[in-house]
Amino acid sequence: MRRDLKIIAFTVLSAGLWTGGSRVAVAASDLDVFRVTDVEFTGLETVRQGELLALLAVTQESSVWTSTDTWEQRLAPHPMVKAARVRRRMPGTLLVSVEERRPVALVPTPTLEPVDEEGRRLPLDPAERRLDLPVIQTNLTPARGARLLPARDRMLAGEVARLMEADTAFLQLVSEVSLRDRETLVVRWSEPRVEFLLTPGVPAQRLREGLTVLADAFGRDSEHPPTVIDLRFADQVVVRRTR
C-alpha cells in the first residue's frame, strides 16, 4: 500500500510540475518520496566517487528537487573537475556527469607536476599514473599554493594541448616545449634529436609538411641528420644541419 501511495504521489506531482511550476517543486521538496536515495556518476577516470559524494554533502533530508545548480556548484572546487552536470531521475536519484581535467604536460615546480590545457596544476602523481607527457620549460616558479601557472606558462600549456589535437603522433615524440620569444615556439624531440621552430597556433597541415621534409632530409644525408626544422616562414620549410 505504501508503495502504491508513492507511485500516486509521484504521478500527481509530476503532472503538477507541468502546470504549477516552481511552486509545486517547492512543495514536493518536503515529501519523503523525493528524498535523494542514490547518486550515479559517469565520466570518472581518476576521481574517486567518495570525494565527489563528500562535496555533494547529500543527507537523509536532501531532496531531489534541490536546484541542480546547487549540486554543480558544490562539485566545482574539486581540482580535477572541469565541468559537472547534474540531472534528476525520479523519484530519488541524482545523475552526475563529470568532465575531468586532462593532463597535457609536466611542469618542474621543481618536482614534475602535471597541468591541464588551462595551465592548472593537477593533483596527480606522474610516476603512479605513468604520464608520458612533454615537459614545459618555465622561467617562473608558481607561487606556493597557486593552482594556476604564470600567464606565459599557461600559454605554453594551451599550445601543447592544441598540438595534441592537431597531431597526436607528432606530440608523442615531443620531450620538451619552450618559448624562445613571443613568436617562436621551440618543440624538441629526444629521438631523433631534432628541434622544431613553430609559430603559436601552427595548423596540423604545417606540421605534416615539416614531418615530410624531415623524412626527406634523413633520406638525403643520413650521416648528417637535420637538427632544426624551421616552420616559421610561410610556404617554406628551413632545414638546418650540424656538421
NORNORBEL-V620792 format. One record per residue. RES is the residue in one letter. SS is DSSP state (alpha for helix, beta for strand, coil for the rest). PHI is phi in radians with two decimals (NA if undefined). PSI is psi as a letter, one per 30 degrees, with the letter a starting at -180 (NA if undefined). Layout:
# NORNORBEL-V620792
res=RES ss=SS phi=PHI psi=PSI
res=RES ss=SS phi=PHI psi=PSI
This chain:
# NORNORBEL-V620792
res=M ss=coil phi=NA psi=e
res=R ss=alpha phi=-1.09 psi=e
res=R ss=alpha phi=-1.12 psi=e
res=D ss=alpha phi=-1.10 psi=e
res=L ss=alpha phi=-1.14 psi=e
res=K ss=alpha phi=-1.11 psi=e
res=I ss=alpha phi=-1.13 psi=e
res=I ss=alpha phi=-1.11 psi=e
res=A ss=alpha phi=-1.08 psi=e
res=F ss=alpha phi=-1.08 psi=e
res=T ss=alpha phi=-1.14 psi=e
res=V ss=alpha phi=-1.12 psi=e
res=L ss=alpha phi=-1.22 psi=e
res=S ss=alpha phi=-1.09 psi=e
res=A ss=alpha phi=-1.15 psi=e
res=G ss=alpha phi=-1.12 psi=e
res=L ss=alpha phi=-1.12 psi=f
res=W ss=alpha phi=-1.25 psi=f
res=T ss=alpha phi=-1.95 psi=e
res=G ss=alpha phi=-1.63 psi=f
res=G ss=coil phi=1.11 psi=b
res=S ss=alpha phi=-1.11 psi=e
res=R ss=alpha phi=-1.13 psi=e
res=V ss=alpha phi=-1.20 psi=e
res=A ss=alpha phi=-1.09 psi=e
res=V ss=alpha phi=-1.11 psi=e
res=A ss=alpha phi=-1.15 psi=e
res=A ss=alpha phi=-1.21 psi=f
res=S ss=coil phi=-1.11 psi=f
res=D ss=coil phi=-1.63 psi=f
res=L ss=coil phi=-1.54 psi=k
res=D ss=alpha phi=-1.06 psi=e
res=V ss=alpha phi=-1.08 psi=f
res=F ss=alpha phi=-1.83 psi=g
res=R ss=beta phi=-1.22 psi=k
res=V ss=coil phi=-1.25 psi=j
res=T ss=coil phi=-1.96 psi=f
res=D ss=beta phi=-2.70 psi=k
res=V ss=beta phi=-2.28 psi=k
res=E ss=beta phi=-2.01 psi=k
res=F ss=beta phi=-1.92 psi=k
res=T ss=beta phi=-2.32 psi=l
res=G ss=coil phi=1.58 psi=g
res=L ss=coil phi=-1.51 psi=k
res=E ss=coil phi=-2.17 psi=e
res=T ss=coil phi=-1.92 psi=f
res=V ss=coil phi=-1.42 psi=k
res=R ss=coil phi=-1.46 psi=k
res=Q ss=alpha phi=-1.02 psi=e
res=G ss=alpha phi=-1.03 psi=e
res=E ss=alpha phi=-1.14 psi=e
res=L ss=alpha phi=-1.32 psi=e
res=L ss=alpha phi=-1.09 psi=e
res=A ss=alpha phi=-1.10 psi=e
res=L ss=alpha phi=-1.22 psi=e
res=L ss=alpha phi=-1.14 psi=e
res=A ss=coil phi=0.96 psi=h
res=V ss=coil phi=-1.28 psi=k
res=T ss=coil phi=-2.10 psi=l
res=Q ss=coil phi=-1.14 psi=f
res=E ss=coil phi=-1.68 psi=f
res=S ss=coil phi=-1.16 psi=k
res=S ss=beta phi=-1.82 psi=k
res=V ss=coil phi=-1.15 psi=f
res=W ss=coil phi=-1.48 psi=f
res=T ss=coil phi=-0.97 psi=k
res=S ss=coil phi=-0.92 psi=k
res=T ss=alpha phi=-1.11 psi=f
res=D ss=alpha phi=-1.06 psi=e
res=T ss=alpha phi=-1.10 psi=e
res=W ss=alpha phi=-1.10 psi=e
res=E ss=alpha phi=-1.12 psi=e
res=Q ss=alpha phi=-1.16 psi=e
res=R ss=alpha phi=-1.21 psi=f
res=L ss=alpha phi=-1.49 psi=f
res=A ss=alpha phi=-0.99 psi=e
res=P ss=coil phi=-1.20 psi=f
res=H ss=coil phi=-1.13 psi=k
res=P ss=coil phi=-1.13 psi=f
res=M ss=coil phi=-1.77 psi=f
res=V ss=beta phi=-1.66 psi=j
res=K ss=beta phi=-1.47 psi=e
res=A ss=beta phi=-2.72 psi=l
res=A ss=beta phi=-2.49 psi=k
res=R ss=beta phi=-2.22 psi=k
res=V ss=beta phi=-2.00 psi=k
res=R ss=beta phi=-2.18 psi=l
res=R ss=beta phi=-1.90 psi=k
res=R ss=beta phi=-2.17 psi=j
res=M ss=coil phi=-1.17 psi=k
res=P ss=coil phi=-1.67 psi=f
res=G ss=coil phi=-2.52 psi=g
res=T ss=beta phi=-2.07 psi=k
res=L ss=beta phi=-1.77 psi=k
res=L ss=beta phi=-1.85 psi=j
res=V ss=beta phi=-1.98 psi=j
res=S ss=beta phi=-1.80 psi=k
res=V ss=beta phi=-2.02 psi=k
res=E ss=beta phi=-1.84 psi=j
res=E ss=beta phi=-1.43 psi=l
res=R ss=coil phi=-1.26 psi=k
res=R ss=coil phi=-1.86 psi=k
res=P ss=coil phi=-1.22 psi=k
res=V ss=coil phi=-2.09 psi=f
res=A ss=beta phi=-2.76 psi=l
res=L ss=beta phi=-1.99 psi=k
res=V ss=beta phi=-2.22 psi=k
res=P ss=beta phi=-1.31 psi=k
res=T ss=coil phi=-2.28 psi=g
res=P ss=coil phi=-1.51 psi=f
res=T ss=coil phi=-1.25 psi=l
res=L ss=beta phi=-1.28 psi=k
res=E ss=beta phi=-2.17 psi=k
res=P ss=beta phi=-1.33 psi=k
res=V ss=beta phi=-2.32 psi=l
res=D ss=coil phi=-1.68 psi=a
res=E ss=coil phi=-1.15 psi=f
res=E ss=coil phi=-1.57 psi=g
res=G ss=coil phi=1.37 psi=g
res=R ss=beta phi=-1.58 psi=k
res=R ss=beta phi=-1.26 psi=k
res=L ss=coil phi=-1.93 psi=k
res=P ss=coil phi=-1.40 psi=i
res=L ss=coil phi=-2.15 psi=k
res=D ss=coil phi=-1.54 psi=j
res=P ss=alpha phi=-1.02 psi=e
res=A ss=alpha phi=-1.23 psi=e
res=E ss=alpha phi=-1.14 psi=e
res=R ss=alpha phi=-1.54 psi=f
res=R ss=coil phi=0.96 psi=h
res=L ss=coil phi=-1.43 psi=j
res=D ss=coil phi=-1.66 psi=i
res=L ss=coil phi=-2.23 psi=l
res=P ss=coil phi=-1.16 psi=l
res=V ss=beta phi=-1.70 psi=k
res=I ss=beta phi=-1.57 psi=k
res=Q ss=coil phi=-1.45 psi=j
res=T ss=coil phi=-1.95 psi=l
res=N ss=coil phi=-1.76 psi=f
res=L ss=coil phi=-2.06 psi=k
res=T ss=coil phi=-1.46 psi=k
res=P ss=coil phi=-1.01 psi=k
res=A ss=coil phi=-1.07 psi=k
res=R ss=coil phi=-1.02 psi=k
res=G ss=coil phi=1.49 psi=f
res=A ss=coil phi=-1.30 psi=k
res=R ss=coil phi=-1.48 psi=f
res=L ss=beta phi=-1.76 psi=k
res=L ss=coil phi=-1.29 psi=l
res=P ss=coil phi=-1.01 psi=l
res=A ss=alpha phi=-0.96 psi=e
res=R ss=alpha phi=-1.05 psi=e
res=D ss=alpha phi=-1.32 psi=f
res=R ss=alpha phi=-1.13 psi=e
res=M ss=alpha phi=-1.09 psi=e
res=L ss=alpha phi=-1.09 psi=e
res=A ss=alpha phi=-1.06 psi=e
res=G ss=alpha phi=-1.12 psi=e
res=E ss=alpha phi=-1.17 psi=e
res=V ss=alpha phi=-1.09 psi=e
res=A ss=alpha phi=-1.09 psi=e
res=R ss=alpha phi=-1.17 psi=e
res=L ss=alpha phi=-1.09 psi=e
res=M ss=alpha phi=-1.08 psi=e
res=E ss=alpha phi=-1.27 psi=e
res=A ss=alpha phi=-1.25 psi=e
res=D ss=coil phi=-2.76 psi=j
res=T ss=alpha phi=-1.09 psi=e
res=A ss=alpha phi=-1.09 psi=e
res=F ss=alpha phi=-1.09 psi=e
res=L ss=alpha phi=-1.19 psi=f
res=Q ss=alpha phi=-1.08 psi=f
res=L ss=coil phi=-1.66 psi=f
res=V ss=beta phi=-1.39 psi=k
res=S ss=beta phi=-1.82 psi=f
res=E ss=beta phi=-2.69 psi=k
res=V ss=beta phi=-2.31 psi=k
res=S ss=beta phi=-2.55 psi=l
res=L ss=beta phi=-2.07 psi=j
res=R ss=beta phi=-1.37 psi=e
res=D ss=beta phi=-2.66 psi=a
res=R ss=coil phi=-1.08 psi=f
res=E ss=coil phi=-1.90 psi=g
res=T ss=beta phi=-2.24 psi=j
res=L ss=beta phi=-1.75 psi=k
res=V ss=beta phi=-1.84 psi=j
res=V ss=beta phi=-2.06 psi=j
res=R ss=beta phi=-1.91 psi=k
res=W ss=beta phi=-1.67 psi=k
res=S ss=coil phi=-1.62 psi=e
res=E ss=coil phi=-2.61 psi=j
res=P ss=coil phi=-1.24 psi=l
res=R ss=coil phi=-1.37 psi=j
res=V ss=beta phi=-2.55 psi=k
res=E ss=beta phi=-2.07 psi=k
res=F ss=beta phi=-1.79 psi=k
res=L ss=beta phi=-1.85 psi=j
res=L ss=beta phi=-2.21 psi=l
res=T ss=coil phi=-1.63 psi=k
res=P ss=coil phi=-0.94 psi=k
res=G ss=coil phi=1.49 psi=g
res=V ss=coil phi=-1.03 psi=k
res=P ss=coil phi=-1.34 psi=l
res=A ss=alpha phi=-1.06 psi=e
res=Q ss=alpha phi=-1.06 psi=e
res=R ss=alpha phi=-1.17 psi=e
res=L ss=alpha phi=-1.07 psi=e
res=R ss=alpha phi=-1.11 psi=e
res=E ss=alpha phi=-1.08 psi=e
res=G ss=alpha phi=-1.10 psi=e
res=L ss=alpha phi=-1.16 psi=e
res=T ss=alpha phi=-1.12 psi=e
res=V ss=alpha phi=-1.14 psi=e
res=L ss=alpha phi=-1.05 psi=e
res=A ss=alpha phi=-1.08 psi=e
res=D ss=alpha phi=-1.15 psi=e
res=A ss=alpha phi=-1.15 psi=e
res=F ss=alpha phi=-1.10 psi=e
res=G ss=alpha phi=-1.21 psi=e
res=R ss=alpha phi=-1.36 psi=e
res=D ss=coil phi=-2.60 psi=i
res=S ss=coil phi=-1.26 psi=f
res=E ss=coil phi=-1.35 psi=f
res=H ss=coil phi=-2.24 psi=i
res=P ss=coil phi=-1.16 psi=l
res=P ss=beta phi=-1.17 psi=k
res=T ss=beta phi=-1.94 psi=f
res=V ss=beta phi=-2.40 psi=k
res=I ss=beta phi=-2.03 psi=j
res=D ss=beta phi=-1.78 psi=j
res=L ss=coil phi=-1.91 psi=g
res=R ss=coil phi=-1.41 psi=f
res=F ss=coil phi=-1.83 psi=k
res=A ss=coil phi=-1.07 psi=k
res=D ss=coil phi=1.13 psi=g
res=Q ss=coil phi=-2.66 psi=l
res=V ss=coil phi=-2.13 psi=k
res=V ss=beta phi=-1.68 psi=k
res=V ss=beta phi=-1.95 psi=k
res=R ss=beta phi=-2.11 psi=k
res=R ss=beta phi=-2.14 psi=l
res=T ss=coil phi=-1.86 psi=j
res=R ss=coil phi=-1.79 psi=NA
